[in-house]
């Protein structure tokens, strides 16, 4: 191991250690998608396959993330929550290391690579590794695919070409959105590669064959279930302009996410405008000296957002144009920046390099620190401090519920109690509420209400429940109440 490689490993370990410190108090943040991943991972460990607790196939999301979670849980003999923490820390280490290796492959100065790694740690990409979600695993496989692609493009070795195709298959099995990046590779192989047309067609077929070999077991597995492959159906709901606006806001927030960043940007812009002629020269030189890498990254930057727009318009209308969806592009944008800085570095324009990197460093710090500090102090999503310290959840942990529990916080039951709660009736569904009253009166059900659950306003509210039941039947707690039985009116 060379001295520079040792330093890359050291920086990646440092980044992973920082991530561990941030996550350790309340572990990973949980969202509705996280709950599904947790459920699937637990069923995999139990030998029930890629299913939910009802035994239904879960294929709305590809299977690789819960598979990795279950593997880590079995390997370390721990539960899926700790397995998720271990996996995300290791993935962050790998993500940093592979991306630094990418710049090394592109012959960037090792000092610049270390600064790149530091900027990557401080960027909004890091937020993906704070969550019990598949984005971290996806970013790692995507980075590996780009790394192997560069090695194949520069050395022409078939092994790297096949490894790139395999990595593409793996990131597709992590997030279906990876199909957009696969499309970029195929376009490059077919239209931008330097080989003859016949050779390009052969390469295209070889790439697709290796990709198909990786993903085919997943689609064969789905044949044994009565569920449409991919778990999605076409429906026309054209993307609203507000979501396109959100996309550009997200892009802007990556670099101008604080007042400090906006102020600094003005100064940096003036400095670079004054050297505009030089910058144009080095921008062109960056493209000429790294034509394949830059061309592929530009394809990523164009086709992936376009894919998201199409996907939202015809498949997943709820998909937000947020950092979670768009952050795969941020690492590649930083690679472009540092390829550009490399040309300045080689020609002793150190001040322009310093200005650019100093801006990135201060901008990223000012926007990322509030996020990681909030996670460190309060956790995230359903794993927030307010739920960990919830008096309702603490009370329920001391109870034994053998009958169905109806609640407005079903995810909280799954995460903190490993209990499958059912949703309360809708606010206007008096018939279901009356049926629930009968069940509780017969001792066949319970009601658990969380006051701080504010995202299900369509369900029967606390006021209605309090008016419906006698006070003696309601156990009032600091952040909600439990109804153990009901007396008919």
N, C-alpha and C positions, 0 to 999 in steps of 0.2 A: 504494500500500500504506500503510495507516494505521499509526500508531506501535504500537498494540496487536497488529495482525496481524504486524508485523515481529517483535515480541517472541515471538509464538507460533511463528513459523518458527525463531527463534533457539533457543528451548527444545527444539523438536523436533530441530534439528540437534545440539544439546548431547546429547540423549538418544541419538541415533544414533551420535555420536562415542564416548560411554561404552560403548555396545554393541560398537562396533568394537574398542575397547581390550580388552574382556573376551574377545572371540572370537578376536582375531588370533593368540595363541600357538598354539592347537591347532584353530582353526577351529570349525565347528559340530559339536555332538554328534550321534552316529549311533545309531539303534535299528534293529531289523529292518525296520520300515516305511520308514525312511530309505534302507536298502539297495535296496529295491524302487523307490523314487522315483528314486534315482540311476541304476539300471539302465534304467528307462523313459526318463529324460531322455537318456541316452547313445544309446539306440536311436532316439529321435526325431531326434537330431543326425545319426545315421547313415542316416536315411531309412527306418527299419524300422517306424515307427509306434509306437503306444502298446502296446508288447509287452515281454516279458522276453527274456532272452538265448536262450530256447528257441523264440522266435517266437510264444508264446501271448499272447493279449490279456490285459492287466492292467486289470480293471474292478472289482476289489474296492474300490479307491479311485478317485474321480473323477480326471480327467486334468489339471486346470488347473495344479496345482503343478508337475509335471514339464514341462508345456508352457512355463510361465514360466521355469523353470530353463534349459531348452534355448534359449529365446529370448535370455536374458541371456548365456548361454555363447557363442552365435553373435554377438551384438551386440558383446561385449567381446573376442571371440576368445580365450576362456579355457576351462578345463575346468569340469566341472559342480560340483566342490567349491568353487572360487572363485566360480562363478556363484551358488551358494547363499548364500555369505557376502555378496556384493554385494546380492543380492535381499533378504535378511533385514534388512540395515541400512537399505535404502531403505524397506522395508515398515514398519519400526519408526518411521521418520521420518513416514511417511504416517499411521500409526495414531495417533500422538500429535497430529499436526496436525488430523486430522479430528475427533478427540474433543474437542479444544479448540474447534474450530469449532462443534461441537454445542452446547456450553455458551454460546458466543457467540450462536448462533441462539435459545437459550432466555433470552437477555438477562441472563446472569450477569455480575457485575462482572469486568472483565478481570484485576484482581489475584487474585481468587479463581480465575479460569481458569488463571492461571499456577501457582498453588499446586496446582490439580487436576492439571495436566500433570506437575508434579514428583511428586505422589503416584502418578500412573500409571506414571511411570518406575521408581519404587521398589516397585511392587506385584508380586505373583506373576505377573501377566500377562506381564511382561518375559521370564520364563523360556521362554515359547513361541518367542521369537525367537533363542534360543541353540541351537536344534535344526534339523536338516535335515528339517523336517516342514512340513506344510501349514497348521498352526494360525495362523501369522502372516498368511498371505495371506487365510485365512478371516476373521480378526478385522478386517482392513482392509475387505474387501467388506461385512461385517456392519455396520461403523461407517458406511460410505458409505450403505448402505441406510437406516439410521436417520436420517442427516443429510438425505438427500433426502426421506424421509417427513416430517420436521419442516417442511422448506421447503414441501412440497405442502400440509400441513395448515394452515400459517399463511398462505400466499399463494394457494393454490388453483390454482397453475399446473400444467398437464398435463405439461409437460416433466419436472418433478421427480417426478411420479407414475410416469412411464415409466422414469425413471432409477432409481427405487427398485426397480421390478420387475426391471430389468436387473441391478442389484446383487444382488438375491435369486437370480437365475439363476446369477450368477457365484459366489456363495458356496456354492450347491448343487453346482456343478461343482468346487468345492474340497474340500468335505466334505459327504457325504450327510446328515450330522446337521443341516445347514442347513434341512432340510425342516421341522424344528420351528419355527424362526424364521419361515419362510414361512407356516406355519399361524397364527402369531400375527398377522401382517400381514393375512391373510385374515379372521380373526375380527374384527379391529378394523374393517376396511373394511365388513364385512357387518353388524356389530351395534353398534359403538361410534361410527361416524362420524355426523356431524350431519346429513347429507343425507337426502333422502326415500328410501323403500325402493327405488323404481325406479332412482334415481340410484346407490344403493349397489350394486345388482345389476349395473348397467352398469360401474361402477368395478371390481367384482370380476372380471367377464369380461375387461375391458381388462388388468387386472393379470395374470391368468392367461395371457392370450394373449401378452403381452410376455415373461413368464417362460418359457412354452413355446417361444417362438422362440429364446431363448438356449440352452436345454438340449437341444432336439431334435437338433442335429447330433451330439451325443455318443451318443444312442441310435440314430440312423441309422447311425453308424459301427459300432456293436456288431453290427448285423444281419449284417455281412460275416464275423463270427466265430461259431464254434459254442460260444458261451458264454452262460449266462443273463444278461440285462440287469441291471446293478447288481452282479453278482458275488456275490450273497447268496441263501441259501435259508432258508426258514422251518423252525425246529426249536424245540420247546418245551423250555425249560430256565429255569424261573422264577428270577428274580433272588434270590440268597441274601441274608439279612438283613445279613450282614457287609458287602456292597457298599453297601447303603443307609446303614449306619453309616459307611462310608468317605466317603460323600458329605457327611454332616454334619461329619465330622472335617475334610474339605477346606475346607468353608465356614468352620469355626472357625479353621483354620490361617491363612487369609488375614489375619485380624485379630488372632489370638492365637497367633502362630507362634513365640513366644519367651517366656522367663521375664519379660523386661522388659515385653513387651506385656501379659502377664497381670496383672502388678503395676500397670501404668499403667491398665489397664481398670477395676480396682477404684475408683481415684480418680475417673476420668471418669464412671463409673456413678453414684457418689455425687453429683457435681456436677450431673449431668443430672436425677437423681431429685428433687433439691431444687428444680429449675425445671420439674417435670413438667407443670404446668398451662400454662406458657408454651410448652413443647415441643409439647404436644398441639395448641395453637392454631396454631403455625407449621407443624406437619405437615399439618394440614387445609388451611391456606392454600397450602402448596406444591402439594397436589393440585388445589385449585381453580384456581390460576393457571397450572398446567401439566398440565391434565387429560389431554390426548392423550398427551404424552410419558410421564407417570407411569403411565397405564393400560397403554400398550404395554410399558413396562419390567416392570410387574407380571405381564403375560401371559408375557413372556420367563422371568421368575423361576419361574413356576409350570409352564409347559408344557414348557420345555426339559428340566428334570430328569425330568419325567414321561415324555417321549419316550425319554430314556436308559434309564429303567427298563423300558419296553416293548421297546426295541431289545435290551437285554441278555437279556430273557426269551424273545425269539422269533427273534433273528437272531445277534447277536455276544455270546456268553456270556462271552468273555474280556475285553470292554471294561472297563477299570478306572474307578472313580469317583474320579479323581485330578484334580490341577490342570489337566492337559492337556485333559481332557474338559470340565471345568466352568468354566474360566477365561473363556470368552466372557461369562459373567454378571458377572464382577467389575467390568469397566469400567462396566456399566450401574448396578451398585450404587453405585459412586463418583459417577456422574452424579446419582443420587437424593440422596446425601449433600450434594453441593455445591448442588443446587437448594434443599435445606433450609437450608444455611448462608447462601445468598443472602438469605433472609428475615430471618435474624438480622442480616446485614450491613446491609441496608436500614434496619433499626430500631435500629441502633447498639448491638446486643448483641455487641460485638466479642469480649468475653472468652469467650463460649460458642463462637464460631467458632474462636478461637485454641485453646481446649482440644481441640475435636474434630479440627482439622487437625494439631495437635502430636501427638496420640495416633496418628493415621494415619501421620504422618511417621516417628515413632520406632518404631512397631510394624512398619511395612513395612521400614524400614532393618534392624532387628534380625533379621528373618526372611529377607530377600532377600540381604543381604551374604554370609552363609556360602555360599549357592548360587553366586553370581557369582564369589566369591573362589575357590571350589573349581574352577569351570570355567576361570578364568584360570590357575590354577596347574597343573591336572591334566587339563583337557579333559573330555569327556563321552562316555559310551557306548563304541562301538568306535573312537572317535577319541581315547580317553584317552592320557595321556602313557605309561602302561605299555605300550600297543600301539605307539605311535609309536617308543618306544625299545626295542621287543622285539628280542632277539637272534635269535629264530627268524625274524621278518619281515625283519630286516637280512640274514640268511643267504640267505633265499629270493630276495631282490631281486638277488642276485649269481648266481643259478642260472637256467638255461633249462629249463623244464618243458614238454616236448612231449607228455607222457602225462598221464592223469588223476591228480589229487591227491586223496587221501582225508584228511579232517581232522575234528576236533571244533569247528573255528572257521571255518566256511565264509564267514561274513560278513567276517571279517578278511581272507580272501583276496580277496574282491570289492573291499573298500574300499582296502586298502593295496597290493595287488598286481595288481588288475584281472584276477584269475584266478578262474574258476568252480571252486571246490573241491566235492567230493562228500562226503557225510556218511560217517563210519566206520560199520561194522556195529554193530548193537545188542549189548549186553553178553552176551546169551544166544543170539545168532545165530551159532553156530559155523560153519554152512554158508557163510554169506557171508564170514566171516573166512577160511575155508579157500580160498574162491574168490579173495579178495583176495591171499592168500599166493601163489597160483599166478601171478597177474598180475605181482606184484612180482618174483617169481623169474624171470619171463621178461622183466623190464625194461619192463613195460607200465603200471606205476603206481608211485606214491609215497605215503608216509604222512607227514603233518605233524601233530604233537600239541602243543597249547598247554596247559601246566600250569595256567594261570590261567583257563581257560575252565571255569567251575563251574556252568553252567546246562544242561549236557547229560549228566546222570548216567546216562541210559538207554543211552549208547553204551559200547562197549568202553573200558575204562579204561587208564591208563598201565601199571599193574602187569601186566595181562594181555598187553599188547603187548611189554613188556620181557621177560616170560617166554617169549613165543612166538618171538622173534627172537634171534639171536646178538648179542652185544655189538658185534662188529666191523661189523655192519650198521646200527647205530644211531649217528647223529651227535648226541651230547648237547650241548645248549645251555643257557643260563642259565634260560630260561623254557619249555623244552620240548625236543622232539627231532624229528629227521627220519629216516625209514627209506627208504633208497634202493633196497635190494634185500633178498631173503630167501633163505636156504639151507634147503631142505627138511629136515625132521627125519629 
